[in-house]
Amino acid sequence: MKIRIGCNLSIAVSVPTHTLCLVDVHPERAHDLVAPPRFETSAAVLFETRADHYGNLMRRFTAPAGVTRVTLSGLVNDNGQLDFRPAGALIADVSALPQPVLTYLAPSRYCDADRLSQTAWNMFGGLPRTTELVEAICDYTHRRLRFDYGLARPTRTAWDAHEERVGVCRDFAHLAIAFCRALNIPARYVNGYLGDIGVPADPAPMDFNAWFEAYIDGRWITFDARHNCRRIGRIVIARGRDACDVPMIQTFGPHQLAGFEVVTELADGDPEPVSKQMQCAVAA
């Protein structure tokens, strides 16, 4: 099936301001692009495209004073399958982890695993170290936090979310990641496009989505504490330690978000998957 993705973002700045933008499909899905995505800015600015420290595709440009609109549109082939999830796969001991993976065991700006360590071991320390341990973390996080888009806060950490018991998708991801790291399970933050494909439409405003990946049995496995079920049609934009590493827009000076619209939907003529809806109903 084909998924239409895109965004329309506007930022307002008072002086020329250098800007980094992460909205492109991750390079790992480049072979699935039907055609190169179309990236444009409303102002006549030059931009360059580079890989960031984590291998994500970044656009760089200097926004002139005033309002600049950034748009991206593209069409992505997808296999229409649920997220891969191997039951009973073993979580490796730290001594067996590859060196680059160790980065995702340490606390980070929003994933303050050190503050949640005792809580994590008290609740999950006695469970077998398999895929199901991470699923138990997702179950708890999903129950613990109440989704409320109106209460989004850019300074909220995993500890804050746990204590306040509220958050948006990034907070669900941060809390689950922090629990994983506290239990010596490497976990990394992911943001991307995720439309309501195969599930009832979400009444919450359309947005980019955040989820996470845990390192199990020698590979990164997708988990989603916000929706708490396997999904169809995830399209990764960027990965990092937490949301601090992969902001949608980063400006080197003050800015205001003047407009925000995201599109993630099946292309015209593609049938709606039905197996996914049953899967989420069981997991919900």
C-alpha positions in Angstrom: 0.0 0.0 0.0 1.0 3.6 -0.4 0.9 6.2 2.4 0.8 10.0 1.7 2.8 12.0 4.2 3.5 15.6 4.6 3.5 18.7 6.8 3.0 22.4 6.6 4.8 24.4 9.3 5.1 28.1 9.8 7.6 29.8 12.1 7.8 33.5 12.9 11.2 35.2 13.8 12.1 38.8 14.3 15.6 38.6 12.8 17.3 36.2 10.4 17.6 33.0 12.3 19.4 29.8 11.4 17.0 26.8 11.5 17.3 23.1 11.6 14.3 21.0 10.4 13.7 17.3 10.9 10.6 16.3 8.9 12.0 14.0 6.2 11.5 10.3 6.0 14.5 8.5 7.6 17.1 7.4 5.1 16.4 3.7 6.0 13.1 4.1 4.1 14.6 5.8 1.1 14.0 2.7 -1.1 10.3 2.9 -0.2 9.8 6.5 -1.5 7.8 6.5 -4.7 9.6 9.7 -5.7 11.9 12.1 -3.9 9.8 14.1 -1.3 9.1 17.7 -2.2 10.6 20.1 0.4 9.9 23.9 0.0 10.0 27.1 1.9 7.9 30.1 1.3 10.8 32.5 1.5 13.5 32.5 -1.1 16.1 30.8 1.1 18.9 28.3 0.3 18.8 25.1 2.3 21.2 22.2 2.5 20.4 18.6 3.4 22.7 16.7 5.7 22.8 13.7 8.0 22.9 14.6 11.7 24.9 12.8 14.4 22.3 10.0 14.6 22.0 9.5 10.8 18.7 11.4 10.5 18.0 13.6 7.5 18.3 17.3 8.4 17.4 20.4 6.5 19.4 23.6 7.3 18.5 27.1 6.3 18.4 30.7 7.6 14.8 31.9 8.0 14.5 35.6 7.2 12.7 38.0 9.6 8.9 37.5 9.4 7.0 34.3 8.8 8.5 31.3 6.9 6.4 28.4 5.8 8.0 25.0 5.4 6.2 22.3 3.5 7.0 18.7 2.7 5.0 16.1 0.7 5.8 12.6 -0.3 4.4 9.1 -1.1 5.8 6.1 0.7 5.4 2.4 -0.1 4.5 0.3 3.0 4.1 -3.4 3.4 0.9 -3.0 5.4 2.1 -5.3 8.2 1.9 -4.8 12.0 5.0 -3.7 13.9 7.4 -6.7 14.2 7.3 -8.1 17.8 9.1 -11.3 18.6 7.5 -13.1 21.6 9.9 -14.4 24.2 13.0 -12.9 22.7 15.8 -12.5 25.3 17.2 -9.2 26.6 21.0 -9.4 26.5 23.2 -8.8 29.5 25.0 -5.4 29.4 28.3 -7.2 29.0 27.2 -8.6 25.7 25.9 -5.3 24.2 27.7 -3.6 21.2 29.5 -0.5 22.2 27.3 2.0 20.2 24.2 0.6 22.0 25.5 1.5 25.4 24.6 5.2 24.7 21.0 4.2 25.1 21.4 3.0 28.7 22.4 6.3 30.2 20.0 9.0 31.5 19.3 11.9 29.2 17.7 15.3 29.2 14.1 14.0 29.3 14.7 10.4 30.3 15.9 10.7 33.9 16.3 7.0 34.4 18.4 7.5 37.6 15.4 9.1 39.4 13.1 6.2 38.4 15.6 3.4 39.0 14.2 2.2 42.4 10.6 2.4 41.2 11.5 0.4 38.1 13.3 -2.4 40.0 10.5 -2.6 42.5 7.8 -3.0 39.9 9.5 -4.9 37.1 12.8 -6.3 38.5 11.3 -9.8 39.2 10.0 -10.3 35.6 11.7 -12.5 33.1 14.1 -10.5 30.9 12.2 -11.0 27.6 10.1 -9.0 25.2 7.2 -9.3 27.6 9.1 -7.2 30.2 9.1 -4.2 27.9 5.4 -4.9 27.1 4.8 -4.8 30.9 6.5 -1.4 31.0 4.3 -0.2 28.2 1.1 -1.5 29.9 2.0 0.4 33.1 2.9 3.6 31.3 -0.3 3.5 29.3 -2.3 3.1 32.4 -0.3 5.6 34.5 -0.5 8.6 32.1 -3.6 10.3 30.8 -3.2 11.8 27.3 -4.0 15.5 27.2 -2.8 17.5 24.3 -3.7 20.7 26.1 -1.3 20.0 28.9 1.8 19.5 26.7 4.9 21.1 28.3 8.3 21.2 26.7 10.2 20.9 30.0 8.4 17.7 31.3 10.8 14.8 32.1 9.9 11.2 32.5 9.9 11.6 36.3 7.6 14.6 36.0 5.2 12.7 33.8 5.2 9.8 36.2 4.3 12.1 39.1 1.9 14.3 37.2 0.3 11.3 35.6 -0.4 13.2 32.4 1.3 13.8 29.1 1.4 13.7 25.3 3.0 11.0 23.1 6.5 12.1 23.8 6.0 11.8 27.5 4.7 8.3 27.2 7.8 7.4 25.2 10.1 9.2 27.6 8.7 7.4 30.7 8.9 3.9 29.1 12.4 4.6 27.9 13.5 5.7 31.3 12.1 2.6 32.9 13.9 0.4 30.3 17.2 2.1 30.8 16.8 1.9 34.6 16.5 -1.9 34.1 19.6 -2.1 31.8 17.5 -2.4 28.6 18.8 -0.1 25.8 16.0 2.2 24.6 15.9 5.0 22.1 13.4 7.7 21.2 11.7 7.7 17.8 9.4 10.3 16.1 7.6 9.9 12.8 4.5 9.9 10.8 1.7 7.6 12.1 -1.8 8.0 10.6 -5.0 6.2 11.8 -4.6 3.4 9.4 -6.6 0.3 10.3 -7.9 1.9 13.5 -10.7 4.3 14.4 -9.8 7.9 13.9 -8.1 9.4 16.9 -10.1 12.4 18.3 -6.8 14.0 19.4 -5.4 16.6 17.0 -3.4 15.2 14.1 0.3 15.3 15.0 3.7 13.8 14.6 3.9 10.8 16.8 6.5 9.5 19.2 7.3 6.0 20.2 10.5 4.1 21.1 12.6 1.1 20.3 14.2 -1.3 22.7 17.3 -3.4 21.9 16.3 -7.1 22.3 17.9 -10.2 20.9 20.4 -8.2 18.8 18.0 -5.9 17.1 15.9 -2.8 17.7 12.2 -3.6 18.3 9.3 -1.1 18.1 7.1 -0.3 21.1 4.4 2.3 21.7 3.3 3.1 25.2 0.9 5.8 24.0 -1.3 3.6 21.8 -0.1 0.4 23.5 -0.6 -1.8 20.5 1.2 -2.8 17.3 0.4 -0.5 14.4 0.5 -0.4 10.6 2.2 2.3 8.7 4.8 3.8 11.0 7.2 6.0 9.0 10.3 7.0 11.0 11.6 10.5 10.7 14.3 10.5 13.4 15.9 8.6 16.3 17.9 9.9 19.3 18.3 9.6 23.0 15.1 11.6 23.6 13.1 14.4 22.1 15.9 16.9 22.8 18.0 15.2 20.1 15.3 15.2 17.4 13.2 18.4 17.5 11.0 19.0 14.5 12.2 22.6 14.3 15.2 24.0 16.1 16.1 27.6 15.8 19.1 29.4 17.1 17.1 32.3 18.4 13.5 32.9 19.5 10.7 31.8 17.3 6.9 31.3 17.4 5.1 28.4 15.8 2.6 30.2 13.6 1.1 27.2 11.8 1.2 23.4 12.1 -0.5 20.8 9.9 0.5 17.1 9.4 -0.9 14.6 6.8 -0.5 10.9 7.1 -3.1 8.9 5.2 -3.6 6.1 2.7 -3.2 7.1 -0.9 -6.4 7.2 -2.9 -7.5 3.7 -4.1 -5.6 1.7 -1.5 -7.8 -0.5 0.7 -8.0 0.0 4.4 -6.3 -2.8 6.4 -8.6 -4.7 8.7 -6.4 -7.0 10.7 -4.8 -4.0 12.6 -8.1 -2.9 14.1 -8.6 -6.3 15.7 -5.1 -6.3 17.1 -5.5 -2.9 18.8 -8.9 -3.9 20.2 -7.3 -6.8 21.9 -4.4 -4.8 23.2 -6.3 -1.8 24.4 
